[in-house]
Amino acid sequence: MQDLQIELNKYRSDLNKAITAIRERVKNRAIAERDYRVELAKEILRLRTEGIPITIISDLCRGNENIADLKVKRDIAETLHESNMQFIYKTKLNIDIVMKQIEAERKGV
């Protein structure tokens, strides 16, 4: 029973750390998205004023090295956020499993 209690406390600690970390990940994801969209819009506008055909502007913008770098940063931020969320889900599931094991031991099952 004591081992289960220790395990439960570890999962709770991990969950608290992950919840704290996700705040920073959400902020980073939002900043990365904003930076990408702002630069993309600027480049679209610049190319339109140069008279580039609208049909190829999207491809040209996304091929711009600076915009591509910002998109990579955005994608990394999204992936880190999602992996953090998956860790939270997994930890909550583990807490639930341990709680059920503790309950079963208390009932003598």
N, C-alpha and C positions, 0 to 999 in steps of 0.2 A: 504494500500500500504506500509506503514511504517513497519507493522508487517512482510510482505513478505520480505522486504529489510533486516530486522534484521535476519530473518530465513535464507536468502541467505548468509549473512555474516557469520553466525554460521556454515553453511555447508562448506563454503569456508575455514574457519579456521580449521574445522575438517579434511578436505581433505589435507590441508597443513601439519597438524600434522601427518596424516597417511602416507603421502609420505615421510616425514622425518623418521618416524619409520620404514618404510619398508627397508630402507637402512641397518639398523642394523639387521633386520630379515634376509635379504638376506645374509649378512656376516655370521651370526650365522649358517644359514642353510648350507652354503658352508663349514664352518669349521667342523660342525658336520658330514657332508658327508665324508670329507677328513679323519677325525679321524676314522670313522667307516671302511672305505675301507682299510686304512693302517693297522689297527689292524687285520682285516679279512685276508688280504693278508699274514701278518706275521704268523698268526695262521695256515693258509692253508699250507704255506711253512714248518712250524715246524712239522705239522702232516705228511706231505709227506716225510720229512727226517726221521721220525720215522717208516716209512713203513706202515702207516695206509692205508687201501684200499681206492682208490679214490672215490668209490661210496658212502662212508659214511662220507667223510671229510666235506662236506658241512653241514650236520646235526650236526656233532660234533662241528664245528666252531660256528655255530649259537646258539648252546647250551652253549657255553662258557659264563660265567657270565659277564665278562668284555665286550665282543663283544655284548652281548645282551643289556647291559646297554648303550653302544654307539649307538646301533640301536634305542633304545627308545629315546635317546636324538636327534638323527637325525629325527625320525618321529615327535617328538614334534616340532622341528624347522620347518619342512615342514608344519605342521598343522598351526602353528602360522603365517607363511608366507602366506599361502593360506587364512586364516581368515582375515588377514590384506588386502589382495587383494580384497576379497569379500566386506569388509567395504569400500574400495575405490570405487568399482563399484557401491555400494548402494548409497554412498554419491554423486557420479557424477550423478546418476539417480535423486536423490532428488534435486540437483541443477538444473537439466534440467526441472523438474516439476515446481519448484518455478519460474524459468525464464519464463516459459510459462504462469504461473499465472500472473506474473508482466506484461508481454506483453499483455495478455488479458485485464487486468485492464486499461492499457494505451489506448487500442483501444476502451474501453467502452463496452466490451462484457459481 
